[in-house]
Amino acid sequence: MTDIREYNFDTKQILSTLREWVEVESPTFDKNAVNRMMDLCSNFLAEMGGRLERVPGKKNLGDCLRATFNETPENSNSPGILIMGHMDTVHPIGTLRKLPFRIDGDKCFGPGIFDMKSGNLIAIEAVKMLMKEEDLPDLKITILITSDEEIGSPSTRSLIEAESLRSKYVLVPEPGLPDGGYVSGRYAIARFNLKTEGVPFHAGINPKAGKSAVKEMAKKIIEIEDLSNDDRTFSAGVVKGGQWVNCVSSECIAQVISMAKEQKNLDEGSSTILGLTSKLEGINFTVEQGVVRPVWEPNDGTLNLLEATKSICKGLGLPFSHGSMGGGSDGNFSGALGVPTIDGLGTLGDGYHTLNEHLYIDSIAKRANVIANIIRQLK
């Protein structure tokens, strides 16, 4: 292994750019908002001199970006390094009023700052630093920024898989593990769309004459969540039903997510939930499977990447650990395809998907250094 270098990343400047990114709110389902974020990122990548491509969004979702660096006649047709992240967030427009970008001691707060705008930025900054220091490897580097990871990547999976199969290594700067470690595998994930249809009636005259779709959905959610065990989990996160409080509800919809450590456990659970029906006369209950992320278990290529990362962390005086975890990422796709993948390369922090989302400022330069050293040593 070549020597390990500690680069002088400008944390203050990175935080300045990060503020611009965080203050462009980009919830997945707001196509225009996501595209505003893509415009900002596009400008940043173009200023770095990358060969930039804008990939139009599908299914009324935002666009994607693909930027290529270090491309030469010798490596242009060879598998290279893919850095992959998403710019969509779970936070709706207006979250900045409740969770403004702010620095408080050793923490920096903001919607999407930890998951995963900061991770994307430090990975891009790592490439920028290697270009400045003339430390790039011989491999071509592709940066893919996607728009719908927070809803399971329904419109970008084919793009992600195609780009992964053209790559020799995949680096994913999703948030790091709480102990400063890295992600070497991801649980299998499936989403389900539930619907109950009932019989409406005036709730103040004779509610028993109706059949409540909301009531039946409540029963089904309890039944489904009780299917959780040590091998898999079921959780309802979205429920919408009824139009008027004085009318017995005729329709209710819900979304359920399931995670499992092994694909067989997910498949068993999926089969069970898809087979559920309503036993109440007058109520129709249906379940449709939504997007799925395959289980990712580390192969020899990923384990070799982890060994290199372990040496880098040791050389930089940083902690190292790795493990598989729930909460899917686009690394599920590249890892499941067998492409050597290391995930969780982003900043350290806590509270993602909440109004307490933050990162630890001192992790910015440290984690950027790890990414830069991984890239420069890949062959």
C-alpha positions in Angstrom: 0.0 0.0 0.0 1.2 3.5 -0.8 1.8 6.1 1.9 -1.1 7.8 3.6 -1.4 11.5 3.3 -3.3 13.9 5.5 -4.7 16.7 3.4 -5.5 20.2 4.6 -9.2 20.4 4.0 -10.7 23.9 4.7 -13.6 23.0 7.1 -14.8 26.7 7.3 -15.1 26.8 3.5 -16.8 23.5 3.3 -19.3 24.6 5.9 -20.0 27.7 3.8 -20.8 25.6 0.7 -22.8 23.2 2.9 -24.9 26.1 4.1 -25.8 27.0 0.5 -26.8 23.4 -0.1 -28.8 22.9 3.0 -30.7 26.1 2.5 -32.0 24.8 -0.8 -34.6 22.5 0.6 -35.1 19.4 -1.6 -37.8 17.0 -0.5 -38.1 14.0 -2.8 -41.6 14.6 -4.1 -41.0 18.3 -5.0 -39.4 17.9 -8.4 -38.7 21.6 -8.8 -37.1 21.8 -5.4 -34.9 18.8 -6.1 -33.9 20.3 -9.4 -32.9 23.6 -7.8 -30.5 21.6 -5.6 -29.2 19.8 -8.7 -28.6 23.2 -10.4 -26.5 24.2 -7.4 -24.5 21.0 -7.4 -24.1 21.1 -11.1 -22.5 24.5 -10.9 -20.1 23.2 -8.3 -19.1 20.2 -10.3 -18.8 22.2 -13.5 -16.4 24.6 -11.8 -14.2 21.6 -10.9 -13.9 20.8 -14.6 -15.9 17.6 -14.7 -17.6 16.3 -17.8 -21.2 16.9 -16.7 -24.4 15.2 -17.8 -27.9 16.0 -16.6 -30.2 12.9 -16.6 -33.8 13.9 -16.8 -36.0 12.7 -14.0 -38.7 10.0 -14.5 -42.0 9.4 -12.8 -42.4 13.1 -12.1 -39.3 13.0 -9.8 -36.1 15.2 -10.0 -33.2 15.0 -12.4 -29.9 13.2 -11.7 -26.3 14.3 -12.3 -23.4 12.4 -13.6 -19.9 14.0 -13.6 -16.8 12.4 -14.9 -13.3 13.3 -13.8 -9.8 12.0 -14.5 -10.9 10.5 -17.8 -8.0 9.7 -20.3 -7.8 7.8 -23.5 -6.3 4.9 -21.6 -9.0 4.6 -19.0 -12.2 5.9 -20.7 -13.5 2.5 -21.6 -12.3 0.7 -18.4 -14.3 0.3 -15.1 -13.4 3.0 -12.7 -14.5 4.5 -9.4 -18.1 5.4 -8.8 -19.0 7.8 -6.0 -22.8 7.7 -5.5 -25.1 9.8 -3.3 -28.5 11.4 -3.3 -29.7 15.0 -2.9 -33.3 14.4 -2.0 -34.3 14.6 1.7 -37.3 13.6 3.8 -37.9 17.2 5.1 -40.8 19.2 3.5 -40.4 22.7 2.3 -40.5 25.1 5.3 -38.4 22.8 7.6 -35.7 25.5 7.6 -38.0 27.6 9.8 -37.9 25.0 12.5 -34.4 23.6 11.8 -32.3 26.5 10.4 -28.7 26.0 9.4 -26.8 26.9 12.5 -23.6 26.1 14.3 -23.8 25.2 18.0 -20.5 24.3 19.6 -19.1 21.2 17.8 -22.4 20.6 15.9 -23.9 21.9 12.8 -27.7 21.6 12.2 -30.0 21.7 9.2 -32.4 19.6 7.2 -30.6 17.0 5.1 -27.2 18.1 6.4 -26.3 14.7 7.7 -28.4 12.6 5.3 -26.6 13.2 3.1 -25.6 16.6 1.7 -22.5 16.8 3.8 -21.4 13.3 2.7 -21.8 14.2 -0.9 -19.9 17.4 -0.4 -16.9 15.9 1.4 -16.6 13.2 -1.3 -16.6 15.8 -4.0 -14.1 17.9 -2.0 -11.9 14.8 -1.7 -11.8 14.5 -5.5 -11.2 18.2 -5.8 -8.2 17.9 -3.3 -6.7 15.0 -5.2 -6.9 17.0 -8.5 -5.2 20.0 -6.8 -2.5 17.9 -5.3 -2.0 15.8 -8.5 -2.7 12.7 -6.5 -5.4 11.1 -8.6 -5.2 7.4 -9.4 -5.1 6.0 -12.9 -8.8 5.2 -12.8 -11.6 7.3 -14.1 -13.9 8.8 -11.4 -17.6 9.1 -11.9 -19.8 11.0 -9.4 -23.5 10.1 -9.6 -26.0 12.3 -7.7 -29.6 10.9 -7.6 -33.0 12.3 -6.7 -35.2 9.7 -5.1 -33.2 7.5 -2.6 -35.4 8.5 0.3 -38.4 6.7 -1.3 -36.5 3.6 -2.3 -35.0 4.9 -5.7 -38.0 3.8 -7.8 -37.0 5.9 -10.8 -33.2 5.6 -10.5 -32.5 2.0 -9.7 -31.8 1.1 -13.4 -29.5 4.0 -13.7 -27.7 3.1 -10.5 -27.3 -0.5 -11.4 -26.1 0.3 -14.9 -23.5 2.7 -13.6 -22.4 0.3 -10.9 -21.9 -2.5 -13.4 -19.6 -0.2 -15.4 -17.5 0.4 -12.2 -14.7 -1.4 -10.5 -15.4 0.2 -7.1 -18.4 2.0 -5.5 -18.0 4.5 -2.7 -21.2 5.7 -0.9 -20.9 8.7 1.4 -24.0 8.0 3.4 -23.7 8.9 7.2 -21.1 7.0 9.1 -21.8 4.6 11.9 -22.2 6.1 15.4 -18.8 4.8 16.5 -17.1 6.3 13.5 -17.3 3.0 11.5 -18.3 2.2 8.0 -21.1 0.2 6.4 -20.2 -3.1 4.8 -23.7 -4.5 4.1 -27.4 -3.5 4.2 -30.5 -5.3 5.1 -33.1 -6.3 2.5 -36.0 -3.8 2.3 -39.5 -3.9 0.9 -42.3 -1.3 0.9 -46.0 -2.1 0.7 -49.0 -0.1 -0.2 -52.2 -0.9 1.8 -55.8 0.1 1.0 -59.1 -0.5 2.8 -62.4 0.3 1.2 -65.5 0.5 3.5 -69.1 1.7 3.5 -69.8 5.4 4.2 -72.6 6.6 6.4 -73.4 9.7 8.4 -71.5 9.3 11.7 -73.9 11.3 13.8 -77.1 9.5 12.7 -76.2 5.8 12.6 -72.5 5.1 12.4 -73.1 1.4 12.7 -74.7 1.4 9.3 -71.4 2.2 7.8 -68.1 0.2 7.7 -65.1 2.3 8.6 -62.1 1.9 6.4 -60.0 3.8 8.9 -61.0 1.4 11.7 -60.2 -1.7 9.6 -56.8 -0.2 8.6 -56.0 0.4 12.3 -56.6 -3.3 12.9 -54.5 -4.3 9.9 -51.6 -2.1 11.0 -51.5 -3.7 14.4 -51.7 -7.2 12.8 -48.9 -6.4 10.4 -46.6 -4.7 12.9 -47.1 -7.7 15.2 -45.4 -9.9 12.4 -42.1 -8.3 13.4 -39.6 -10.6 15.0 -35.8 -10.9 15.4 -35.4 -11.7 11.7 -37.5 -8.9 10.2 -39.5 -5.8 11.1 -42.7 -4.3 9.8 -43.5 -0.6 10.4 -46.4 1.6 9.1 -45.2 5.1 8.5 -47.9 6.8 6.4 -51.7 6.6 7.0 -54.3 8.6 5.2 -58.1 8.1 5.4 -61.4 9.8 5.4 -62.5 13.2 4.2 -65.1 14.3 6.9 -65.1 13.6 10.6 -68.9 13.3 10.5 -68.8 10.6 7.9 -67.8 7.0 8.4 -64.7 6.7 6.2 -65.0 4.8 2.9 -61.3 4.6 2.1 -57.9 4.5 3.9 -54.4 4.0 2.6 -51.2 3.2 4.4 -47.6 2.5 3.6 -45.5 -0.2 5.4 -41.8 -0.8 5.2 -40.2 -4.1 6.1 -36.5 -4.8 6.7 -34.7 -8.1 7.1 -31.1 -9.2 7.7 -31.5 -12.0 5.1 -33.4 -12.1 1.8 -35.2 -15.3 2.8 -36.6 -13.6 5.9 -37.8 -10.6 3.8 -39.4 -13.0 1.2 -41.2 -14.9 4.0 -42.6 -11.8 5.5 -43.6 -10.4 2.1 -45.5 -13.5 1.3 -47.4 -13.3 4.6 -48.4 -9.7 4.2 -49.4 -10.1 0.6 -51.7 -12.9 1.6 -53.7 -10.9 4.2 -57.4 -10.3 3.6 -60.2 -8.7 5.5 -62.6 -11.0 7.3 -65.2 -8.2 7.8 -68.1 -8.2 5.4 -68.4 -5.0 3.4 -64.7 -4.2 3.7 -62.2 -4.7 0.9 -58.5 -4.9 1.9 -55.7 -5.0 -0.7 -51.9 -5.0 -0.4 -49.5 -4.2 -3.2 -45.7 -4.6 -3.0 -43.8 -1.4 -3.8 -40.1 -0.8 -4.3 -37.6 -3.4 -3.0 -33.9 -3.2 -2.1 -32.0 -6.5 -2.2 -29.9 -7.6 0.7 -26.2 -6.7 0.4 -23.7 -9.0 2.0 -20.0 -8.2 1.7 -18.0 -10.2 -0.9 -14.2 -10.5 -1.1 -13.9 -7.3 -3.1 -15.8 -5.3 -0.4 -13.7 -7.0 2.3 -10.5 -5.9 0.5 -11.8 -2.3 0.4 -12.5 -2.5 4.1 -8.9 -3.7 4.8 -7.5 -0.8 2.9 -9.8 1.6 4.8 -8.7 0.0 8.1 -5.1 0.8 7.2 -5.9 4.3 6.2 -7.8 5.0 9.4 -4.9 3.6 11.4 -2.5 5.8 9.5 -4.7 8.9 10.2 -5.2 8.0 13.8 -8.9 7.5 13.3 -11.2 4.7 14.7 -12.3 1.9 12.4 -15.1 -0.6 12.5 -17.6 -1.9 10.0 -20.9 -3.7 10.0 -24.2 -4.4 8.2 -27.2 -2.2 9.0 -30.8 -1.5 8.2 -31.9 1.7 6.6 -31.3 1.1 3.0 -29.1 3.0 0.6 -28.2 2.8 -3.1 -25.3 0.8 -1.9 -27.8 -2.1 -1.6 -27.9 -2.2 -5.4 -24.2 -2.1 -6.2 -23.4 -4.4 -3.4 -26.0 -7.0 -4.4 -24.6 -6.9 -7.9 -21.2 -8.0 -6.5 -19.4 -4.7 -7.2 -17.0 -4.0 -4.4 -18.8 -1.3 -2.3 -18.1 0.6 0.9 -20.9 2.6 2.4 -21.2 5.0 5.4 -18.2 7.1 4.2 -20.0 10.4 5.1 -19.8 12.6 8.1 -20.6 11.6 11.7 -23.7 13.0 13.4 -27.1 12.1 14.6 -30.8 12.9 14.3 -31.2 12.3 10.6 -34.9 12.4 9.4 -35.7 14.5 12.5 -35.8 18.2 13.6 -32.5 17.5 15.5 -30.5 16.5 12.4 -26.9 17.5 12.8 -23.3 16.6 12.1 -20.1 16.8 14.1 -18.0 19.5 12.6 -14.7 17.9 13.4 -15.7 14.8 11.3 -15.7 16.8 8.1 -11.9 17.0 7.5 -11.3 13.6 9.1 -13.8 11.7 6.9 -12.8 13.7 3.8 -9.2 12.5 4.4 -10.4 8.9 4.5 -12.2 9.2 1.2 -9.3 10.9 -0.5 -6.9 8.3 0.6 -9.2 5.5 -0.5 -9.5 7.0 -3.9 -5.8 7.7 -4.4 -4.9 4.1 -3.6 -7.4 2.3 -5.8 -6.0 0.5 -8.8 
